[in-house]
Amino acid sequence: MKVREGKEHLSPERTATLLALMGTEKVTKLFYSTVPEGMKVQIKAPSFVFERRGRRVLVYVAYKFTELSREDIAAAHRFAEKEGINEIIVLSSRRKRSVLQLTAILPERFEFPSITKAHNYLKSRNALPEMPHIEKRNKLKAWSMEELVSVIFAPEKLKYYLFTAIILMLSAFLFDFYLYMAILPLTFAVATALRRAKQS
């Protein structure tokens, strides 16, 4: 599919990807630049502080290609505790419930805006990240037959082929055609086993 360029075509998901590509320091400066001058307090990547309704709020920027971690939450908490701040906004694209549960034992009030909300915020302030200018797009190189075979018949897949074949053969007691379906994973299992034996 053709990748469209320009800010007007950025989706929230694409925006989150571009923010992760930019790096923490640049993204922190980008969001801080959208805060009105009278509300700015301080900036120190990956965090910045601004005033909202007379109270100071900490924004912790964590756009990256890995999920939000407990250490991210702890780092935001430590900074807020040091500065005497009770409200924290964490900007990230992916997070697990188990990580968010850490906030239950912390005294600060946490907010986790969705990537759509962050995208719309930047869009309303004409601050969406620029799509990189691409002279020539990288093309994915097709796999060679050797690479394809090594992936399909990887030794660690033997157990999955056997498991699938056994389940299908057991199902054949109810429906005959499952026996024919079991032939493919069984064939893959035999081929994988033979290839592993040959390599060892």
N, C-alpha and C positions, 0 to 999 in steps of 0.2 A: 504494500500500500504506500502511496506517495505521502511523505510527511510534509504538511503545510507549514510554511514559515510565517512569522509575523505575530505580534502580540494578540491581534484580534482572533486568532485561531487557537490560542492556548487554552487547553482544558485544565481543570484543577489538578489532575494527575500529572500532566506535562509540566505544569508550574512547579509542583513539588519535586519533580525530577531535576528541573533546571536549578532550583534552589539548592538541592543536594550537590549538584555539580559545581556551583559557585563556591562552596566552602563556607564554614561557619562565620568567619570574620566578615566577609562581604555581605552575607545574608543579614547578619546582625546590624550592620551599617545601613543596609537597604530598609529594613523595618524601622530602624531608629529615625531615618530621614523622613518617614511619613508622619512622625509625631510633631504636632505644632510646637514652635519654639518655646512658648510659655509653659509647656508641659514637660519638656525634657529635663532630666535630672543628671543622669550619668550613663556612660556606656563602657563596657568592658566585655568583649566577646568571650563566651557566647551569650552574654546577658546584657540587658540595659534596663534602666529604671525610668519611669515617667509618673507624672501625677494625674490621678483621675478622681474627680470629686473631692479634692483635698487630701486624698490618701495616695501614698506611694505604692506603685505596682511594679513587680519584677517580671520581665519577659525573658524566658530562657529559650534560646533558639537551638533546635536539635534536628534540623533537616539533614538527613543522611540516608545512605542506602541500607543501613541496618536498622533494626527496630529500636525504639526508645527503650533504654535500660533502666534498671533500678539505680545505677550509679548516676545517670542523668537526673533522676528525681532527687537523689541525695545531694548532688552538687547544687541544684537549684535551691534546695532547702538550706544548705549550709550558707550560701550567699545571702539568702533572705534573712536568716537568723542573725548573721553578722551585721546586716544593715538595718535590722529592726523592721522588716517588711512582712506583712501578713497575707498579701495576695500575690499569687504567682500564675502567670500565663505561660504554658509550655507549648511551643510551636513545633510540631513534628508530623510526619506523614504516616508512620506506622507505630502502633503500640498494642501491647497485650494487656488483657484484663489483670493478669497476675502482677504486672508492673504497676498498674494504676492502683492496685490494692495497697501498695506501700503508703500512698497518701493518707490512708485511713488513720495511721498512727502519727501523722505529722500535724503540727498546730496550724500551718498555713492553709489558706483556701486556694485550691488549685482549679485552673480552667484549662481545658484541652480543646481549643478550636479545631474544627474539621479542616481538611485541606480545601474544601469548597469555600468555607468562610474566610480562610486566609487568602485564597485566590481572589474572591470578591472584594476583600479589603484592599488588596494591592491594586486591583483593577479600578476601583473607585477613586484611587489616588494617583492613577496613571503611573504606577511603579512596578508593573509586571516585569519580570526579567526578560531580557532579549534572547531570542532564539539565536544560537551560534550561526554565523555565516559559513556555509559549507560550499567550497569550490567543487569538490568531487566527493560524492558519498562513498563510504566504505561498503563494500559488498561482502556478504557472507560467502566464504569459500565452501563449495560443496564438499561433502565428506568423500574420501576415497573409499573404495571397496574394503580395504584393509581396516580402516577406522570404523566403518559401519559394522563389520564382522566382530571387531573387538568390543564394541558397545553391546551388540545384540547377544553375543555369547560370552559376556563377562562372567567369571566364575561365581561372583556373589549373586547372580541372578538364577543360578541353578535351583536353589530352594524355592524360589517363587514359581518357576516353571513346573516343578514337581507338585507343589501345593495346588496350583491351578488344575493340573492334570488329574490329581486325585479327587478334588472336589467335583470336577466334571464327570469323572467315571462313577463316583458315588451317585451323582444325580441321574446317571443313566438307568438306575433301577426304577426311576419314576418315568423318565422320558428317554426313549431309545436314542434320539438324535444327539443327546449330550455325549454319547460315546464317540461319535464322529468329531465332535468339537474338541474332545480331549486329545485327539491325535496331534494337533498343532503344538500345544505346550509340551506334550510328551516328546515330540520330535526335537523341539528346542532344548529340552532337558538333556536328551541323549547327546545331541551335538555339542552342547556346552560341556558335558562330562568328558566326552572324547577329546575335545579341544584342551581342556584342563589337564587331562592325563598326558596328552602329547607334549604340552609345554613343560610339565614337570618331569 
